């Protein structure tokens, strides 16, 4: 029986990353913007704790109005936003775990419209998933 107040999984880290989120590379307009977003993620998570076990991610992207054009009234695709985001995290918080972002076993993502570029960015919460999934890495099994 768990002690009172103990959770099934514990939070490892919460990070607010500032910048304008981008998914795919751009072929027109500000073509350097997606790389600037990747660089912002890396720079702002570089000194965060490293993930060393399977985990659950909860990501909220805060998108400015220009990310909701007439041809995309619901905003940028989450799958594209997540791909760039996770690739950048592979260089920081996932840099010391075998398989990098493959350690993510559960993912929650959403996008929210914000009224200015200054409020744009992402909120990342990472939770340990070992207790929830009762996972034992192969190298620890005997």
N, C-alpha and C positions, 0 to 999 in steps of 0.2 A: 504494500500500500504506500502511495506517495505521501510525503509530508505535506501538511496543509500549506497551500500557496505555491507549491511546485508545479510548473507548467509542463506540458508534453514536449514543448520545444522552447529553447531560449533564444532571445534576440542576440545576435552577434554584433550587428552594427546598424546604425541609421545615418544616412548621409544625404545632404541636400547639395545637388550639383547645379550650379548656375550656368546659364547659356541657353541658346536656342537649339532645341532638339532637332536632329535631322536623321533620316533613314538612309536611303540610297544616295549615291553620288549624283550631283546635278550636272546637266549638260548645257544649261543656259543660266543666265542671271549670276548670282554669287556662287560660282562653282567651287570656291574654296571653303564655303560655309560648313559642309559636312565634316571636312577634316578638322576645322576649328572646333566643332562639337566633340569629335573624338579626342582631340588634344585637351579640351576642357575637362572631360571625364577623367582622363588619365592624370592630369595635373591635380585635380581636386580629390582624387581617391588614392594618390600615390603613397601617402603616409598613413592610410587606414589599416586596420588590422587585416590580416590575411585569413581567408577561409581555408580551413584545414579538414573539413568533413562535408558530407552531403548537406545541402541546404535548401531552404525555401526562400524565394525572392518575391518581394512585393514592390513593384515599381509604379510610380505615378509620374507621367510626363505632363508638364505644364507647357502648353503650346499657345503662342501668341496668335492673334486673329489671322495673320497672313498664312498660317498653316491650315486654314479652313477656306480655301478658295472655292469659287462657284462649282468647279468640276470635282471637288472633293469636299462636299459640305459637312462631312463628318470628321474631317481632319486627316492627317498623315496616317498611313497604315501602321498599326501596332507591330506587326511582324517585322517590318523594315526598321522601325525605331529600336526594337529590341535587339535585332541583329547587330547593328552598329554599337549599341550600348554594351552588350555582352562582349563583343570583340574588344572593346576598349578595357573593360574590366578584367579581361584575360591578362592584361599587362600589369594589373595592380592587385586587386584583392584576390584574384584567382591565380596569381602567378606562381604560387608555391604548392598548389595541389595538382596531383596527377590527373590529367584529363581536362584541366582548366574548367571552363563553364559547364562541362558535362556533369559536374558535381551538383548542379541544380536539378532537383527531383520534383519540384513543384514551383509553379510560377503564376503570379497574379499580376496583371498589368492593366493600366487604364490611362486614358488621356483626358486632360481637363483644359478647357479654354481659359486663358488669362488675358487681362486687358492691356498688358504692356510687355515689351521685350525684357524689361528688368525683372519681371516676375516669372519669366520662362526658365525652364530647367527640368530637373527630375528629382524626385524623392525616392531613395532606395532604402529598403529595409531588408536585412538578411537575417534569417533565423536558422538555427541548427535544426536538422531534420532527423538526426540519429535516433532520438527517442521515439519520434512519431513512426518512423519506418523500420525501426529495430534492425538497422543495416549494419553489417559487419564486413569491412573490406576483405577481399579474398586473401590478402597477405597476412591477415590476423587469424584466419581460420586454421585449425590444426586437426 
